[in-house]
Amino acid sequence: MVHGYRSGLEDKVAKQLEDLGIEVRFESFKIEYEVPARKAKYTPDFLLPNGLIIETKGRFLTADRQKHILVKAQRPELDIRFVFSNSRARISKTSKTTYADWCEKHGFKFADKVIPLSWIKE
């Protein structure tokens, strides 16, 4: 862990927010959603002052993708966006679909490496 973060990307995004004078609210709340046949909770990585939820991902596993489809369907009022290490990475070795393709298909905004300032200023 780096400064309480589980990844270097989380640490980098936290530093970006700190450098911009924005209070870092890392994993500060939980969002309830239902997985068929059970209740589950999801703890987003970052919450911006404007209400945007930022999820940082190096690897974007099947379970992560399934979770976010469920959360989006059950909590459509939430604006969850992704910051990937590399949005051009493929979702699996056998797929041509990239993380970026998946986000576009499912209506999620995304960026690489850092939170775009335009998101912070929204």
OpenMM code with the backbone's topology and positions (N, CA, C; nanometers):
from openmm import Vec3, app, unit

residues = "MET VAL HIS GLY TYR ARG SER GLY LEU GLU ASP LYS VAL ALA LYS GLN LEU GLU ASP LEU GLY ILE GLU VAL ARG PHE GLU SER PHE LYS ILE GLU TYR GLU VAL PRO ALA ARG LYS ALA LYS TYR THR PRO ASP PHE LEU LEU PRO ASN GLY LEU ILE ILE GLU THR LYS GLY ARG PHE LEU THR ALA ASP ARG GLN LYS HIS ILE LEU VAL LYS ALA GLN ARG PRO GLU LEU ASP ILE ARG PHE VAL PHE SER ASN SER ARG ALA ARG ILE SER LYS THR SER LYS THR THR TYR ALA ASP TRP CYS GLU LYS HIS GLY PHE LYS PHE ALA ASP LYS VAL ILE PRO LEU SER TRP ILE LYS GLU".split()
positions = [
    Vec3(0.0831, -0.1191, 0.0000),
    Vec3(0.0000, 0.0000, 0.0000),
    Vec3(0.0873, 0.1251, 0.0000),
    Vec3(0.0444, 0.2219, -0.0725),
    Vec3(0.1147, 0.3486, -0.0809),
    Vec3(0.0262, 0.4539, -0.0142),
    Vec3(0.0706, 0.5100, 0.0981),
    Vec3(-0.0053, 0.6131, 0.1695),
    Vec3(-0.1492, 0.5699, 0.1958),
    Vec3(-0.1735, 0.4425, 0.2262),
    Vec3(-0.3083, 0.3950, 0.2531),
    Vec3(-0.3857, 0.3563, 0.1284),
    Vec3(-0.3250, 0.3702, 0.0122),
    Vec3(-0.3901, 0.3314, -0.1128),
    Vec3(-0.3384, 0.1942, -0.1528),
    Vec3(-0.4205, 0.1220, -0.2281),
    Vec3(-0.3820, -0.0125, -0.2682),
    Vec3(-0.3097, -0.0157, -0.4026),
    Vec3(-0.3027, 0.0988, -0.4684),
    Vec3(-0.2340, 0.0995, -0.5971),
    Vec3(-0.1620, 0.2318, -0.6175),
    Vec3(-0.0646, 0.2274, -0.7051),
    Vec3(0.0075, 0.3484, -0.7398),
    Vec3(-0.0818, 0.4494, -0.8102),
    Vec3(-0.1797, 0.4002, -0.8884),
    Vec3(-0.2701, 0.4903, -0.9594),
    Vec3(-0.3588, 0.5654, -0.8611),
    Vec3(-0.4115, 0.4956, -0.7588),
    Vec3(-0.4910, 0.5638, -0.6561),
    Vec3(-0.4064, 0.6721, -0.5896),
    Vec3(-0.2819, 0.6392, -0.5578),
    Vec3(-0.1911, 0.7341, -0.4936),
    Vec3(-0.1678, 0.8552, -0.5843),
    Vec3(-0.1497, 0.8309, -0.7137),
    Vec3(-0.1246, 0.9386, -0.8094),
    Vec3(-0.2457, 1.0319, -0.8202),
    Vec3(-0.3670, 0.9744, -0.8264),
    Vec3(-0.4878, 1.0560, -0.8365),
    Vec3(-0.5088, 1.1354, -0.7074),
    Vec3(-0.4812, 1.0742, -0.5917),
    Vec3(-0.4930, 1.1456, -0.4643),
    Vec3(-0.3974, 1.2652, -0.4624),
    Vec3(-0.2756, 1.2448, -0.5097),
    Vec3(-0.1779, 1.3539, -0.5126),
    Vec3(-0.2249, 1.4640, -0.6063),
    Vec3(-0.2833, 1.4267, -0.7198),
    Vec3(-0.3362, 1.5269, -0.8126),
    Vec3(-0.4399, 1.6130, -0.7416),
    Vec3(-0.5324, 1.5493, -0.6700),
    Vec3(-0.6364, 1.6247, -0.5992),
    Vec3(-0.5745, 1.7151, -0.4930),
    Vec3(-0.4793, 1.6615, -0.4161),
    Vec3(-0.4115, 1.7413, -0.3138),
    Vec3(-0.3435, 1.8627, -0.3762),
    Vec3(-0.2733, 1.8419, -0.4877),
    Vec3(-0.2023, 1.9508, -0.5544),
    Vec3(-0.2980, 2.0596, -0.6032),
    Vec3(-0.4223, 2.0210, -0.6308),
    Vec3(-0.5233, 2.1171, -0.6757),
    Vec3(-0.5979, 2.1794, -0.5587),
    Vec3(-0.5590, 2.1407, -0.4351),
    Vec3(-0.6236, 2.1965, -0.3166),
    Vec3(-0.7594, 2.1350, -0.2876),
    Vec3(-0.7843, 2.0164, -0.3423),
    Vec3(-0.9121, 1.9482, -0.3209),
    Vec3(-0.8934, 1.8444, -0.2123),
    Vec3(-0.9842, 1.8460, -0.1163),
    Vec3(-0.9792, 1.7477, -0.0082),
    Vec3(-0.9923, 1.6079, -0.0674),
    Vec3(-0.9015, 1.5197, -0.0298),
    Vec3(-0.9053, 1.3821, -0.0783),
    Vec3(-1.0043, 1.3041, 0.0068),
    Vec3(-1.1091, 1.2578, -0.0574),
    Vec3(-1.2100, 1.1765, 0.0105),
    Vec3(-1.2034, 1.0374, -0.0506),
    Vec3(-1.1113, 0.9573, -0.0013),
    Vec3(-1.0839, 0.8250, -0.0555),
    Vec3(-1.1639, 0.7203, 0.0198),
    Vec3(-1.2403, 0.6407, -0.0538),
    Vec3(-1.3213, 0.5333, 0.0040),
    Vec3(-1.3940, 0.5813, 0.1286),
    Vec3(-1.4586, 0.6982, 0.1171),
    Vec3(-1.5206, 0.7621, 0.2326),
    Vec3(-1.6674, 0.7257, 0.2526),
    Vec3(-1.7255, 0.6512, 0.1597),
    Vec3(-1.8644, 0.6099, 0.1763),
    Vec3(-1.8900, 0.4840, 0.0961),
    Vec3(-2.0029, 0.4207, 0.1225),
    Vec3(-2.0394, 0.2975, 0.0526),
    Vec3(-2.1699, 0.3191, -0.0230),
    Vec3(-2.1832, 0.2511, -0.1347),
    Vec3(-2.3039, 0.2546, -0.2164),
    Vec3(-2.3639, 0.1156, -0.2138),
    Vec3(-2.4881, 0.1073, -0.1706),
    Vec3(-2.5547, -0.0231, -0.1711),
    Vec3(-2.6115, -0.0522, -0.3091),
    Vec3(-2.6011, -0.1760, -0.3490),
    Vec3(-2.6631, -0.2243, -0.4720),
    Vec3(-2.6916, -0.3722, -0.4529),
    Vec3(-2.7775, -0.4271, -0.5376),
    Vec3(-2.8125, -0.5678, -0.5240),
    Vec3(-2.7509, -0.6500, -0.6348),
    Vec3(-2.6870, -0.7563, -0.5957),
    Vec3(-2.6415, -0.8581, -0.6879),
    Vec3(-2.7534, -0.9610, -0.6833),
    Vec3(-2.7970, -1.0111, -0.7966),
    Vec3(-2.9078, -1.1058, -0.7906),
    Vec3(-2.8882, -1.2079, -0.6784),
    Vec3(-2.9891, -1.2158, -0.5936),
    Vec3(-2.9969, -1.3099, -0.4812),
    Vec3(-2.9181, -1.2656, -0.3580),
    Vec3(-2.8527, -1.1504, -0.3626),
    Vec3(-2.7856, -1.1023, -0.2414),
    Vec3(-2.7644, -0.9515, -0.2489),
    Vec3(-2.7561, -0.8882, -0.1322),
    Vec3(-2.7218, -0.7458, -0.1257),
    Vec3(-2.5713, -0.7339, -0.1182),
    Vec3(-2.5202, -0.6288, -0.1770),
    Vec3(-2.3763, -0.6062, -0.1765),
    Vec3(-2.3503, -0.4582, -0.1563),
    Vec3(-2.2265, -0.4245, -0.1225),
    Vec3(-2.1862, -0.2845, -0.1083),
    Vec3(-2.0603, -0.2614, -0.1904),
    Vec3(-2.0550, -0.1439, -0.2471),
    Vec3(-1.9418, -0.1018, -0.3293),
    Vec3(-1.8848, 0.0248, -0.2671),
    Vec3(-1.7557, 0.0282, -0.2474),
    Vec3(-1.6890, 0.1458, -0.1909),
    Vec3(-1.6090, 0.2130, -0.3016),
    Vec3(-1.6594, 0.3261, -0.3544),
    Vec3(-1.5868, 0.3971, -0.4600),
    Vec3(-1.4527, 0.4482, -0.4109),
    Vec3(-1.3596, 0.4654, -0.5034),
    Vec3(-1.2263, 0.5147, -0.4679),
    Vec3(-1.2280, 0.6603, -0.4229),
    Vec3(-1.2840, 0.7485, -0.5060),
    Vec3(-1.2792, 0.8917, -0.4754),
    Vec3(-1.4151, 0.9555, -0.4983),
    Vec3(-1.4488, 1.0546, -0.4149),
    Vec3(-1.5681, 1.1372, -0.4319),
    Vec3(-1.5213, 1.2809, -0.4453),
    Vec3(-1.5520, 1.3437, -0.5588),
    Vec3(-1.5147, 1.4828, -0.5792),
    Vec3(-1.6183, 1.5738, -0.5139),
    Vec3(-1.5797, 1.6978, -0.4808),
    Vec3(-1.6736, 1.7906, -0.4181),
    Vec3(-1.8003, 1.8141, -0.5012),
    Vec3(-1.7908, 1.7997, -0.6330),
    Vec3(-1.9070, 1.8208, -0.7198),
    Vec3(-1.9958, 1.6967, -0.7309),
    Vec3(-1.9631, 1.5915, -0.6549),
    Vec3(-2.0462, 1.4714, -0.6530),
    Vec3(-2.0025, 1.3623, -0.7490),
    Vec3(-1.9057, 1.3909, -0.8353),
    Vec3(-1.8587, 1.2869, -0.9272),
    Vec3(-1.7861, 1.1791, -0.8489),
    Vec3(-1.8080, 1.0556, -0.8870),
    Vec3(-1.7431, 0.9405, -0.8252),
    Vec3(-1.6362, 0.8920, -0.9215),
    Vec3(-1.5135, 0.8793, -0.8705),
    Vec3(-1.4008, 0.8379, -0.9535),
    Vec3(-1.3539, 0.7008, -0.9083),
    Vec3(-1.3493, 0.6093, -1.0016),
    Vec3(-1.2992, 0.4740, -0.9757),
    Vec3(-1.1715, 0.4572, -1.0559),
    Vec3(-1.0626, 0.4247, -0.9883),
    Vec3(-0.9352, 0.4040, -1.0572),
    Vec3(-0.9166, 0.2551, -1.0818),
    Vec3(-0.8697, 0.2226, -1.2014),
    Vec3(-0.8521, 0.0821, -1.2379),
    Vec3(-0.7238, 0.0614, -1.3168),
    Vec3(-0.6435, -0.0293, -1.2685),
    Vec3(-0.5325, -0.0810, -1.3468),
    Vec3(-0.5870, -0.1976, -1.4272),
    Vec3(-0.6306, -0.3001, -1.3554),
    Vec3(-0.6978, -0.4148, -1.4185),
    Vec3(-0.8474, -0.3975, -1.3994),
    Vec3(-0.9242, -0.4241, -1.5036),
    Vec3(-1.0701, -0.4075, -1.5012),
    Vec3(-1.1314, -0.5446, -1.5257),
    Vec3(-1.1458, -0.6189, -1.4182),
    Vec3(-1.1865, -0.7589, -1.4255),
    Vec3(-1.3356, -0.7742, -1.4536),
    Vec3(-1.3740, -0.8943, -1.4947),
    Vec3(-1.5146, -0.9249, -1.5236),
    Vec3(-1.6039, -0.8887, -1.4060),
    Vec3(-1.5628, -0.9239, -1.2845),
    Vec3(-1.6440, -0.8941, -1.1655),
    Vec3(-1.6628, -0.7436, -1.1488),
    Vec3(-1.5584, -0.6653, -1.1778),
    Vec3(-1.5697, -0.5188, -1.1699),
    Vec3(-1.6711, -0.4678, -1.2723),
    Vec3(-1.6613, -0.5175, -1.3925),
    Vec3(-1.7511, -0.4719, -1.4992),
    Vec3(-1.8955, -0.5080, -1.4673),
    Vec3(-1.9176, -0.6297, -1.4198),
    Vec3(-2.0531, -0.6723, -1.3834),
    Vec3(-2.1089, -0.5856, -1.2710),
    Vec3(-2.0258, -0.5582, -1.1700),
    Vec3(-2.0677, -0.4749, -1.0569),
    Vec3(-2.1115, -0.3374, -1.1065),
    Vec3(-2.0335, -0.2771, -1.1935),
    Vec3(-2.0654, -0.1416, -1.2378),
    Vec3(-2.1893, -0.1369, -1.3269),
    Vec3(-2.2159, -0.2407, -1.4000),
    Vec3(-2.3410, -0.2465, -1.4766),
    Vec3(-2.4593, -0.2512, -1.3798),
    Vec3(-2.4494, -0.3326, -1.2746),
    Vec3(-2.5564, -0.3413, -1.1746),
    Vec3(-2.5750, -0.2088, -1.1012),
    Vec3(-2.4648, -0.1481, -1.0575),
    Vec3(-2.4740, -0.0210, -0.9846),
    Vec3(-2.5382, 0.0854, -1.0729),
    Vec3(-2.4956, 0.0943, -1.1994),
    Vec3(-2.5510, 0.1955, -1.2910),
    Vec3(-2.7014, 0.1743, -1.3116),
    Vec3(-2.7420, 0.0497, -1.3241),
    Vec3(-2.8844, 0.0200, -1.3444),
    Vec3(-2.9666, 0.0524, -1.2200),
    Vec3(-2.9106, 0.0244, -1.1030),
    Vec3(-2.9847, 0.0424, -0.9781),
    Vec3(-2.9700, 0.1815, -0.9181),
    Vec3(-2.8650, 0.2524, -0.9537),
    Vec3(-2.8390, 0.3864, -0.8992),
    Vec3(-2.8052, 0.4835, -1.0128),
    Vec3(-2.9001, 0.5037, -1.1077),
    Vec3(-2.8706, 0.5848, -1.2267),
    Vec3(-2.8404, 0.7315, -1.1962),
    Vec3(-2.8741, 0.7771, -1.0765),
    Vec3(-2.8465, 0.9169, -1.0415),
    Vec3(-2.6982, 0.9420, -1.0116),
    Vec3(-2.6212, 0.8361, -0.9915),
    Vec3(-2.4794, 0.8503, -0.9612),
    Vec3(-2.3978, 0.8670, -1.0891),
    Vec3(-2.3010, 0.9550, -1.0846),
    Vec3(-2.2120, 0.9775, -1.1993),
    Vec3(-2.0768, 0.9149, -1.1650),
    Vec3(-2.0599, 0.7893, -1.2063),
    Vec3(-1.9362, 0.7158, -1.1795),
    Vec3(-1.8502, 0.7203, -1.3052),
    Vec3(-1.7247, 0.7612, -1.2871),
    Vec3(-1.6314, 0.7716, -1.3990),
    Vec3(-1.5041, 0.6958, -1.3648),
    Vec3(-1.4358, 0.6496, -1.4678),
    Vec3(-1.3164, 0.5675, -1.4490),
    Vec3(-1.1898, 0.6421, -1.4898),
    Vec3(-1.0845, 0.6200, -1.4122),
    Vec3(-0.9496, 0.6616, -1.4506),
    Vec3(-0.8691, 0.5319, -1.4595),
    Vec3(-0.8290, 0.4989, -1.5811),
    Vec3(-0.7565, 0.3748, -1.6058),
    Vec3(-0.6063, 0.4007, -1.6164),
    Vec3(-0.5294, 0.2991, -1.5840),
    Vec3(-0.3865, 0.3037, -1.6146),
    Vec3(-0.3686, 0.3079, -1.7661),
    Vec3(-0.4544, 0.2305, -1.8373),
    Vec3(-0.4477, 0.2247, -1.9833),
    Vec3(-0.5842, 0.1824, -2.0364),
    Vec3(-0.6629, 0.2776, -2.0840),
    Vec3(-0.7968, 0.2467, -2.1345),
    Vec3(-0.7935, 0.1670, -2.2644),
    Vec3(-0.6759, 0.1558, -2.3266),
    Vec3(-0.6638, 0.0786, -2.4506),
    Vec3(-0.6372, -0.0691, -2.4238),
    Vec3(-0.6222, -0.1055, -2.2960),
    Vec3(-0.6017, -0.2469, -2.2618),
    Vec3(-0.7282, -0.3251, -2.2967),
    Vec3(-0.7084, -0.4487, -2.3394),
    Vec3(-0.8226, -0.5333, -2.3749),
    Vec3(-0.8803, -0.5976, -2.2488),
    Vec3(-1.0135, -0.6207, -2.2495),
    Vec3(-1.0783, -0.6767, -2.1310),
    Vec3(-1.0369, -0.8214, -2.1055),
    Vec3(-0.9864, -0.8875, -2.2088),
    Vec3(-0.9291, -1.0219, -2.1916),
    Vec3(-0.8363, -1.0497, -2.3091),
    Vec3(-0.7555, -1.1517, -2.2940),
    Vec3(-0.6618, -1.1866, -2.4013),
    Vec3(-0.7333, -1.2267, -2.5294),
    Vec3(-0.8542, -1.2795, -2.5154),
    Vec3(-0.9268, -1.3307, -2.6320),
    Vec3(-1.0260, -1.2299, -2.6900),
    Vec3(-1.0353, -1.1118, -2.6306),
    Vec3(-1.1326, -1.0121, -2.6755),
    Vec3(-1.0633, -0.8959, -2.7448),
    Vec3(-1.1313, -0.8387, -2.8427),
    Vec3(-1.0817, -0.7173, -2.9073),
    Vec3(-1.1331, -0.5928, -2.8341),
    Vec3(-1.2279, -0.6127, -2.7427),
    Vec3(-1.2874, -0.5020, -2.6692),
    Vec3(-1.1880, -0.4444, -2.5684),
    Vec3(-1.1708, -0.3129, -2.5721),
    Vec3(-1.0828, -0.2466, -2.4757),
    Vec3(-1.1665, -0.1933, -2.3593),
    Vec3(-1.0987, -0.1494, -2.2547),
    Vec3(-1.1691, -0.0868, -2.1426),
    Vec3(-1.2474, 0.0352, -2.1932),
    Vec3(-1.1861, 0.1114, -2.2839),
    Vec3(-1.2524, 0.2289, -2.3411),
    Vec3(-1.3787, 0.1880, -2.4168),
    Vec3(-1.3692, 0.0816, -2.4979),
    Vec3(-1.4860, 0.0332, -2.5724),
    Vec3(-1.5989, -0.0032, -2.4758),
    Vec3(-1.5635, -0.0740, -2.3683),
    Vec3(-1.6632, -0.1176, -2.2706),
    Vec3(-1.7317, 0.0047, -2.2088),
    Vec3(-1.6536, 0.1053, -2.1700),
    Vec3(-1.7100, 0.2262, -2.1099),
    Vec3(-1.8052, 0.2964, -2.2060),
    Vec3(-1.7629, 0.3098, -2.3305),
    Vec3(-1.8484, 0.3759, -2.4292),
    Vec3(-1.9778, 0.2982, -2.4496),
    Vec3(-1.9695, 0.1666, -2.4554),
    Vec3(-2.0885, 0.0830, -2.4738),
    Vec3(-2.1870, 0.0982, -2.3586),
    Vec3(-2.1344, 0.1128, -2.2369),
    Vec3(-2.2204, 0.1155, -2.1182),
    Vec3(-2.2427, 0.2557, -2.0620),
    Vec3(-2.1966, 0.3579, -2.1334),
    Vec3(-2.2265, 0.4956, -2.0951),
    Vec3(-2.1471, 0.5504, -1.9779),
    Vec3(-2.0238, 0.5033, -1.9612),
    Vec3(-1.9369, 0.5556, -1.8562),
    Vec3(-1.8310, 0.6461, -1.9193),
    Vec3(-1.8044, 0.7592, -1.8552),
    Vec3(-1.6934, 0.8441, -1.8986),
    Vec3(-1.5655, 0.7865, -1.8394),
    Vec3(-1.4535, 0.8094, -1.9101),
    Vec3(-1.3266, 0.7525, -1.8641),
    Vec3(-1.2111, 0.8406, -1.9087),
    Vec3(-1.0990, 0.8201, -1.8421),
    Vec3(-0.9755, 0.8904, -1.8766),
    Vec3(-0.8584, 0.7991, -1.8432),
    Vec3(-0.7407, 0.8401, -1.8839),
    Vec3(-0.6182, 0.7655, -1.8532),
    Vec3(-0.5313, 0.8445, -1.7559),
    Vec3(-0.4800, 0.7750, -1.6572),
    Vec3(-0.3769, 0.8223, -1.5646),
    Vec3(-0.4207, 0.9256, -1.4609),
    Vec3(-0.4913, 1.0310, -1.5015),
    Vec3(-0.5327, 1.1362, -1.4079),
    Vec3(-0.6772, 1.1774, -1.4356),
    Vec3(-0.7367, 1.2433, -1.3374),
    Vec3(-0.8723, 1.2962, -1.3540),
    Vec3(-0.8621, 1.4194, -1.4428),
    Vec3(-0.9381, 1.4268, -1.5514),
    Vec3(-0.9354, 1.5482, -1.6340),
    Vec3(-0.9812, 1.6689, -1.5522),
    Vec3(-0.9144, 1.7799, -1.5665),
    Vec3(-0.9535, 1.9008, -1.4933),
    Vec3(-1.0961, 1.9419, -1.5252),
    Vec3(-1.1414, 1.9136, -1.6483),
    Vec3(-1.2798, 1.9489, -1.6851),
    Vec3(-1.3806, 1.8757, -1.5955),
    Vec3(-1.3487, 1.7547, -1.5529),
    Vec3(-1.4382, 1.6829, -1.4609),
    Vec3(-1.4399, 1.7516, -1.3265),
    Vec3(-1.3240, 1.7930, -1.2802),
    Vec3(-1.3136, 1.8576, -1.1489),
    Vec3(-1.3887, 1.9905, -1.1486),
    Vec3(-1.3883, 2.0596, -1.2640),
    Vec3(-1.4518, 2.1909, -1.2729),
    Vec3(-1.6014, 2.1841, -1.3020),
    Vec3(-1.6558, 2.0659, -1.3262),
    Vec3(-1.7995, 2.0542, -1.3569),
    Vec3(-1.8827, 2.0984, -1.2388),
] * unit.nanometer
topology = app.Topology()
chain = topology.addChain("A")
for resn in residues:
    res = topology.addResidue(resn, chain)
    for name in ("N", "CA", "C"):
        topology.addAtom(name, app.Element.getBySymbol(name[0]), res)
